[in-house]
Amino acid sequence: MKLTVLYFAWLRERVGLPRETVETGATTVAGLVEELRAREERYALAFSDLKSVRVALDQELADFDAPLDGVREVAFFPPMTGG
């Protein structure tokens, strides 16, 4: 399946891209992350500490065990703080 993957803040800096189209066989967000980590060192660095990464599927917050079936867009970003 093809997904649009978006990277925000320091994840964008580490990966070096704001967005990309990814062809994946992953069935969950965690599987997608593993595929990305295996691509290149920059992805491995960006996803080295998943406690510092949040994910949204089609603009809805999700967990890393969430299924990708029917998803078109995956966004990765650092935890948000409010004030």
Residue frames as a rotation matrix with the C-alpha (Angstrom) as fourth column:
MET 1
0.581 0.814 0.000 0.00
0.814 -0.581 0.000 0.00
0.000 0.000 -1.000 0.00
LYS 2
-0.372 -0.650 0.663 1.08
0.598 -0.714 -0.364 3.57
0.710 0.261 0.654 -0.59
LEU 3
0.510 0.449 -0.733 1.05
0.852 -0.381 0.359 6.05
-0.118 -0.808 -0.577 2.28
THR 4
0.308 -0.427 0.850 1.92
0.040 -0.887 -0.460 9.70
0.950 0.176 -0.257 2.61
VAL 5
0.338 -0.301 -0.892 4.25
0.932 0.241 0.272 10.01
0.133 -0.923 0.362 5.60
LEU 6
0.585 -0.079 0.807 4.71
-0.017 -0.996 -0.085 13.41
0.811 0.036 -0.585 7.24
TYR 7
-0.008 -0.666 -0.746 7.53
0.948 0.232 -0.217 14.36
0.318 -0.709 0.629 9.61
PHE 8
0.736 0.325 0.594 7.36
0.142 -0.932 0.334 17.33
0.662 -0.161 -0.732 11.98
ALA 9
0.869 -0.382 0.315 9.83
-0.483 -0.517 0.707 19.28
-0.107 -0.766 -0.633 14.14
TRP 10
0.001 -0.979 0.204 13.05
-0.846 0.108 0.523 17.41
-0.534 -0.173 -0.828 15.01
LEU 11
0.177 0.107 0.978 11.85
0.260 0.954 -0.151 14.28
-0.949 0.281 0.141 13.20
ARG 12
0.971 0.174 0.161 11.81
0.207 -0.291 -0.934 16.30
-0.116 0.941 -0.318 9.96
GLU 13
0.564 -0.823 -0.068 15.31
-0.821 -0.568 0.053 17.55
-0.082 0.026 -0.996 10.73
ARG 14
-0.125 -0.644 0.755 16.67
-0.513 0.693 0.506 14.04
-0.849 -0.324 -0.417 11.33
VAL 15
0.289 0.307 0.907 14.96
0.531 0.736 -0.419 12.43
-0.796 0.603 0.049 8.34
GLY 16
-0.724 -0.629 -0.285 15.69
0.177 -0.567 0.804 15.42
-0.667 0.532 0.522 6.12
LEU 17
-0.803 0.539 0.256 12.23
0.277 -0.043 0.960 15.51
0.528 0.842 -0.115 4.54
PRO 18
-0.702 0.642 0.308 8.90
-0.690 -0.508 -0.516 17.09
-0.175 -0.575 0.799 5.47
ARG 19
0.379 0.848 0.371 6.94
-0.586 0.530 -0.613 14.37
-0.717 0.015 0.697 3.67
GLU 20
-0.736 -0.528 -0.424 7.30
-0.662 0.429 0.615 11.39
-0.143 0.733 -0.665 1.38
THR 21
0.503 0.818 -0.280 5.25
-0.854 0.520 -0.016 8.70
0.132 0.247 0.960 -0.29
VAL 22
-0.556 -0.678 0.481 6.10
-0.773 0.635 0.001 5.27
-0.306 -0.371 -0.876 1.07
GLU 23
0.222 0.518 -0.826 5.25
-0.630 0.723 0.284 1.87
0.744 0.458 0.486 -0.39
THR 24
-0.551 -0.404 0.730 4.80
-0.834 0.278 -0.476 -0.48
-0.011 -0.871 -0.490 2.57
GLY 25
-0.263 0.445 -0.856 3.75
-0.081 0.874 0.479 -3.99
0.962 0.195 -0.193 3.42
ALA 26
-0.987 -0.158 -0.006 3.38
0.005 0.007 -1.000 -3.09
0.158 -0.987 -0.007 7.09
THR 27
-0.207 0.964 -0.164 0.04
0.588 0.257 0.767 -3.75
0.782 0.062 -0.620 8.77
THR 28
0.656 0.362 -0.662 0.60
0.752 -0.378 0.539 -1.53
-0.055 -0.852 -0.521 11.82
VAL 29
0.898 -0.368 0.241 2.32
-0.341 -0.928 -0.150 1.74
0.279 0.053 -0.959 12.63
ALA 30
0.486 -0.745 0.458 5.00
-0.457 0.230 0.859 -0.22
-0.745 -0.626 -0.229 14.49
GLY 31
0.370 -0.309 0.876 5.65
0.665 0.747 -0.017 -2.29
-0.649 0.589 0.482 11.37
LEU 32
0.837 -0.042 0.546 5.98
0.405 -0.624 -0.669 0.87
0.369 0.781 -0.505 9.29
VAL 33
0.781 -0.580 0.234 8.45
-0.613 -0.636 0.470 2.31
-0.124 -0.510 -0.851 11.79
GLU 34
0.338 -0.673 0.658 10.54
0.027 0.706 0.708 -0.87
-0.941 -0.221 0.256 11.56
GLU 35
0.529 -0.110 0.842 10.57
0.837 0.235 -0.495 -0.61
-0.144 0.966 0.216 7.76
LEU 36
0.901 -0.177 0.396 11.63
-0.043 -0.944 -0.326 3.03
0.431 0.277 -0.859 7.96
ARG 37
0.666 -0.678 0.313 14.36
-0.514 -0.111 0.851 2.29
-0.542 -0.727 -0.422 10.52
ALA 38
0.325 -0.525 0.786 15.79
0.440 0.820 0.366 -0.36
-0.837 0.227 0.498 8.21
ARG 39
0.922 0.108 0.373 16.04
0.386 -0.346 -0.855 2.09
0.037 0.932 -0.361 5.28
GLU 40
0.144 -0.856 0.496 18.89
0.269 -0.448 -0.852 4.31
0.952 0.256 0.166 6.42
GLU 41
-0.531 -0.484 -0.696 20.69
0.790 0.013 -0.612 5.52
0.305 -0.875 0.376 9.51
ARG 42
-0.907 0.189 0.377 18.82
-0.235 -0.969 -0.078 8.84
0.350 -0.159 0.923 9.48
TYR 43
0.119 0.986 -0.119 15.51
-0.469 0.162 0.868 7.01
0.875 -0.047 0.481 9.95
ALA 44
0.140 -0.150 -0.979 17.00
0.661 0.750 -0.021 4.78
0.738 -0.644 0.204 12.64
LEU 45
-0.857 -0.494 -0.148 18.13
0.456 -0.593 -0.664 7.91
0.240 -0.636 0.733 14.47
ALA 46
-0.619 0.682 0.390 14.75
-0.544 -0.730 0.413 9.64
0.567 0.043 0.823 14.09
PHE 47
0.457 0.873 -0.168 12.89
-0.543 0.424 0.725 6.63
0.704 -0.241 0.668 15.48
SER 48
-0.449 -0.753 -0.480 15.46
-0.028 0.549 -0.835 5.55
0.893 -0.362 -0.268 18.08
ASP 49
-0.969 0.167 -0.184 13.26
0.192 0.035 -0.981 6.53
-0.158 -0.985 -0.066 21.05
LEU 50
-0.527 0.826 0.200 9.57
0.414 0.044 0.909 5.97
0.743 0.562 -0.365 20.35
LYS 51
-0.045 0.484 -0.874 8.65
0.980 -0.146 -0.131 7.37
-0.192 -0.863 -0.468 23.77
SER 52
-0.460 -0.228 -0.858 9.48
0.196 -0.969 0.152 10.75
-0.866 -0.098 0.491 22.22
VAL 53
-0.977 0.138 -0.165 7.33
-0.189 -0.179 0.966 10.25
0.104 0.974 0.201 19.12
ARG 54
-0.234 0.961 0.148 3.59
-0.150 0.115 -0.982 10.57
-0.961 -0.252 0.117 18.59
VAL 55
-0.967 -0.040 0.250 1.64
0.226 0.310 0.923 9.43
-0.115 0.950 -0.291 15.56
ALA 56
-0.164 0.950 -0.266 -1.56
-0.462 -0.312 -0.830 10.44
-0.871 -0.013 0.490 13.80
LEU 57
-0.773 0.054 0.632 -3.37
0.510 0.647 0.568 8.41
-0.378 0.761 -0.528 11.17
ASP 58
-0.319 0.629 0.709 -5.41
0.704 -0.344 0.621 10.52
0.635 0.697 -0.333 8.77
GLN 59
-0.472 -0.071 0.879 -5.15
-0.228 -0.953 -0.199 13.37
0.851 -0.294 0.434 11.30
GLU 60
0.738 0.637 0.224 -6.40
-0.424 0.178 0.888 11.32
0.525 -0.750 0.401 14.27
LEU 61
-0.127 -0.810 0.572 -4.03
-0.989 0.063 -0.130 10.51
0.069 -0.582 -0.810 17.15
ALA 62
0.775 0.311 -0.550 -3.17
-0.354 0.935 0.030 6.82
0.524 0.171 0.834 17.28
ASP 63
0.546 -0.600 0.585 -0.94
-0.483 0.345 0.805 4.27
-0.685 -0.722 -0.102 18.98
PHE 64
-0.336 -0.801 -0.496 1.94
-0.907 0.134 0.399 2.38
-0.253 0.584 -0.772 17.42
ASP 65
-0.814 0.094 0.573 -0.09
0.099 0.995 -0.024 -0.84
-0.572 0.037 -0.820 17.43
ALA 66
0.123 0.905 -0.407 -2.84
-0.387 -0.333 -0.859 0.80
-0.914 0.263 0.310 15.33
PRO 67
0.037 -0.056 0.998 -3.62
0.717 0.697 0.013 -0.92
-0.696 0.715 0.066 12.02
LEU 68
-0.683 -0.382 -0.623 -2.79
-0.143 -0.766 0.626 0.80
-0.717 0.517 0.469 8.75
ASP 69
-0.588 0.518 0.621 -5.67
0.791 0.529 0.308 -0.75
-0.169 0.672 -0.721 6.79
GLY 70
0.389 0.819 0.422 -7.45
0.903 -0.430 0.002 2.04
0.183 0.380 -0.907 4.91
VAL 71
0.446 -0.309 -0.840 -5.04
0.376 -0.787 0.489 4.74
-0.812 -0.534 -0.234 6.13
ARG 72
0.778 -0.166 0.606 -3.78
0.558 -0.260 -0.788 7.30
0.288 0.951 -0.110 3.60
GLU 73
0.283 -0.654 0.702 -1.62
-0.237 -0.757 -0.609 9.57
0.930 0.006 -0.369 5.76
VAL 74
0.590 -0.232 -0.773 0.70
0.779 0.415 0.470 8.91
0.212 -0.880 0.425 8.70
ALA 75
0.484 -0.417 0.769 2.20
-0.229 -0.909 -0.349 11.83
0.845 -0.007 -0.535 10.61
PHE 76
0.294 -0.499 -0.815 5.05
0.887 0.460 0.039 11.56
0.356 -0.735 0.578 13.10
PHE 77
0.241 -0.158 0.958 5.73
-0.143 -0.982 -0.127 14.38
0.960 -0.106 -0.259 15.58
PRO 78
-0.809 -0.541 -0.229 7.12
0.178 0.146 -0.973 15.02
0.560 -0.828 -0.022 19.06
PRO 79
-0.180 0.759 -0.626 4.78
0.983 0.158 -0.092 15.17
0.029 -0.632 -0.774 22.06
MET 80
-0.104 0.249 0.963 2.87
0.290 -0.919 0.268 18.41
0.951 0.307 0.023 22.22
THR 81
-0.601 -0.036 -0.799 2.82
0.793 -0.156 -0.589 20.66
-0.104 -0.987 0.122 25.23
GLY 82
0.208 0.749 0.629 0.23
0.659 -0.582 0.476 23.25
0.723 0.316 -0.615 26.00
GLY 83
-0.569 -0.408 -0.714 0.12
0.814 -0.401 -0.420 26.31
-0.115 -0.820 0.561 28.08
